[in-house]
Amino acid sequence: MDIDTMSQTPHTSPTRARTARETYSARGLLAYAAVVPAFVALLAAPVVMVMFTLGALTALLIDKLLGLI
């Protein structure tokens, strides 16, 4: 019982570079373009809120020190 190790396979050659059309689909690129900015915005939202709060507290402290309030 011989096993044929040299038979053709439907897989692409590992030495041949795949084209962009073979690698990326329009649906995948659109999903990536929608998800990444949303993810970045979610990560940035808490930082923006903390910076806004610290800025407001700093402004109140400076106003109080200068006697403007």
BELHU-V872694 format. One record per backbone hydrogen bond with DSSP energy under -0.5 kcal/mol. NH is the residue of the N-H (numbers start at 1). CO is the residue of the C=O. Records with the same first field share a line. If there is no record, write none. Layout:
BEGIN
NH=CO ; CO
END
This chain:
BEGIN
4=2
5=3
7=4
16=13
23=19
24=20
29=25
30=26
31=27
32=28
33=29
34=30
35=31
36=32
38=34
39=35
40=36
41=37
42=38
43=39
44=40
45=41
46=42
47=43
48=44
49=45
50=46
51=47
52=48
53=49
54=50
55=51
56=52
57=53
58=54
59=55
60=56
61=57
62=58
63=59
64=60
65=61
66=62
67=63 ; 64
68=63
69=63
END
